[in-house]
Amino acid sequence: MKTSLRSFYSGNPLLLLCSLSTMAHSQNAIWDTAETAEVTVSTGSSNSLFVQSADILGGERDMYIEILAGGISAGNNMWTRTDAEPLRLESNAASGSATLAIWTWDGEDGSTALNPIGLGGVDLANLYSGLLFEFTSDGADNVQWDIVFYSDASNHSTYTIYQPFSLPVSDVTYSPSFSDFAVTAGTGADFSNIGAIEIMTSSPSPAINGAVDSMIRNLQFSPTLVPEPTSSLLMLLAMSGIFYKRKR
């Protein structure tokens, strides 16, 4: 059966132009717009909490912090926080301590333990091509951020930011595509079947030059861009719509 432009579209050609142009523009997506949450370690070696909300991917965000080495003194706490709209993850490592902070999105399970299939296989590849965010570090000591996508416990991929010792940066924009993520287990994450997302930051050695304050800001999924039709193609389609409409 032959398919003509008339059977594809027989309305106002100006509306066709508008709809075809709109196809090329998708919106970035923030996967967590829930309330601010903060975890502090002032005594002991670790602390954690989870926040549940319909505005969080999978319904729950887990947060965990730990002192890996060194100590903390009164009034010199290690803390990490999450601010939403737009999503910001921030960690402040106390002077003289090596620290770890982890944020996890793995479904609503009431636990901060990682469930690598907790999201049930979210298809990101169909709508998004990667991530977009800004990174800031005061550069007092070396700091590393890892963004990990899991399909399951045996298959995951990681994007790493390593900020060298004493090189402060402010609001550097990163836009890694999913293909930029390194395979860190098995065959890597299948971005059409995501079971969990984990973001962690660490100061691998004790901070000797003061506190380390670093953050990822404006964290969001970057949309897959649909190529815009060329002007000549738009004009051809519009004129064809006019032609078929006149022949009726």
N, C-alpha and C positions, 0 to 999 in steps of 0.2 A: 504494500500500500504506500502510495506516495504521500509525503508530508510536506506541505507548503508553508510558507511564512504566514499565510492567511489562517491556516489551522493552528499554527503556533501562537499567533497574536493577531487580533483584529480590532484592537481598541485604539485609543489615542496614542499616536506615535511619540508625543512629548512625554507621556507617562512611561513609555518603553525606555526612552533615553534616561529618565530619572532612575528607573529601577535597575537598569544595567550598570549605571554609575555607582549606585548604592551598594551593589554586590561586592565592590572592591574594598569596602571599608567595614572592618569588624572592630569591636571594642576589646581593649585589654580587659583582663579579668583578675580581680583580687580574690583569693580563695579563703580569706579570713577577715571578716569585718566586725568581729565581736569585740567585747569590752577589753579594756586594758587589764593586763595581769602582770604581776611582778613576783619574782622569787628571790629571796635573800638568804645568804648563808652568813651568820654572824658567830655561831658556835657549831661544833660538829663538823662533818666532812661533806654532807650533801643535803639537798632539799628538793622537793618536787611538788607540783600541783597539776591538776587538769581542769580545763574550763570547757563547759558544754554550752552550745548555742546552735540554733538553726542557721546562723550566719557563718558557720565554720565548715569547711570541707569535711564531710564525714561526721559532722555534728560535735566534734570534740578536738581540742588542742591540748597536748601534753607538754609540760615544761619541766626540765630537770637540770640541776647544777651541782657541781662537785668540785671540791678542792683536791687537786691531784698531788700537789707537793707544796711545801711551805706552810705558812700559817696565816692567820688573820687576827687582827687586834681589835679591841673595842673601838667603834666609830670608824672602822676601815673595812666595811663589809664588801663581800663580792655579791653582786646582784645582776639579774638579767630581767628584761621586761619585753612585753609585746604591746605595741600600740596599733590600733586598727584605723582604717580609712585615712590614708592608705597604709597597708601593712608595713610595720617597722619592727625589726628584731634588734635588740640592743643588749650588749653584755659589757659589764665593767668588772675587770679582774683586779682584785686587791693587790696592792704593792707587796712584793715578797712572796707571792703565791702563783702556782701554775694551776690553771682552772679549765673547766669544761662546762659548756652550756649546750643543751639539746632541746629543740622544739620538734614535736612529732604530730603528724596528722595521719591517724591510722584507724579511724572509726570510733564509734561511741562504745567504749568498753570499760570506762571508769578506772583505767589503769595507765600508768606512765610507761609500762613495759611495751616494747615495740611489738606490734602485730603486723608483719609484712604483707598480709593479705586483708587487712581490716577494712579497707575502702571498697573491697568487692570488685575490683577491676574497672576503675574509671578510665574512660576513653578520652585522653587528652589530645592524641595525635589528630583526631578528626577536626578539632577546632583551633588548636594552637600549634605554634612552631617552636616555642621555647619560652624563655623567661626574660624579663626586663626588670632591672633594679639598680639602685645606687649604693655604693659602698663607701664607708668612712672609717678611718682609723686614726687615732692620735699618734700612732707610731712609736710609743714609748718602748715597746718590745715587740718581738715577732708574734704574729697572730695568724691563725688559719681558719677559714670557713669552708665547710663541705656541705653541698646540697645533694642529697641522695634520693633517687626515685627507685622504689621497689616494685617488681611484679610479684615476687614471692621471696622467700628467704634465700633461695639459691641464685636469683637473678636480679641484679641491681646495677645502677650506673650512677656516677658521681661527677659533679662539677666542683672544682676546688679553687678557692682564692687564697693565695698565700701572700701576706703582707710582711716584707722583710723588716728586720730590726732597724728602728730609728728612721723609717721613711714614712712620715705622716701623709695621708691623702684625705681629700675631702670631696664627697659626692662624685666619685668616679662612676660613670654609667657602664653597666655590663648588659649585654643582650645575647647570652648564649642560646644557640638553638639546641634542640634535643640531640642533634647529631654531634654536638660539641662535648657531650657527657662521656666520660671514660667508662668503659666496662670494668666494673670492680668485682663482679662475681658472675659465674655462668656465662650466658650469652648477653648479659646486660638487661636493662629494663626494657620491656615492651611498652612504649608510651601510649599504646591503645588499650593497655590492661594494667593500670597502676593500682597497687594494693596499699601503698603507704608512701608518705613523703617525710623525710627527716632532714632537718637543718641543724648543724652543730658547729660550734666555734670553740677553739681552744687556744690557750697560751701555753705552748708545749713546755716551756721552761719558766721558772719563777721570775716574775717581773722585778727587775732590779733598778729600773729607772723611774719607778712610780707606777700608778695604776694604768692598766690598758683598757681603753674605752673604744669599742668598735661597734658598728651597726650596719645592717642592710636596711635600706629604706625603699619605699614605693615598690615593694615586691609584688609582681603580678605575672600572669601568663600573657605571653605575646601572641596575638592572633595569627592564624594562617592567612596570608594575603591572597585574595583572589585577583588575578591580573585584570586590570581595567581594559575593556575593549578600546581599540584605537578610535580616534575621532572619525576616520574614514569608515570604519565598520559601523559605528553608531549612526552615522549619516545614512549609510546604505540600508540598515535595518529600518530606520525611521522612514526613509523614502519608500521602501518596500511596503511598509504598513499603510502609507498614504495611498500607494498604487492599488493595493488589493482592496482597500476600503472603497475606492472610487469605482472599482469594477463590479462591486456587489449590486 
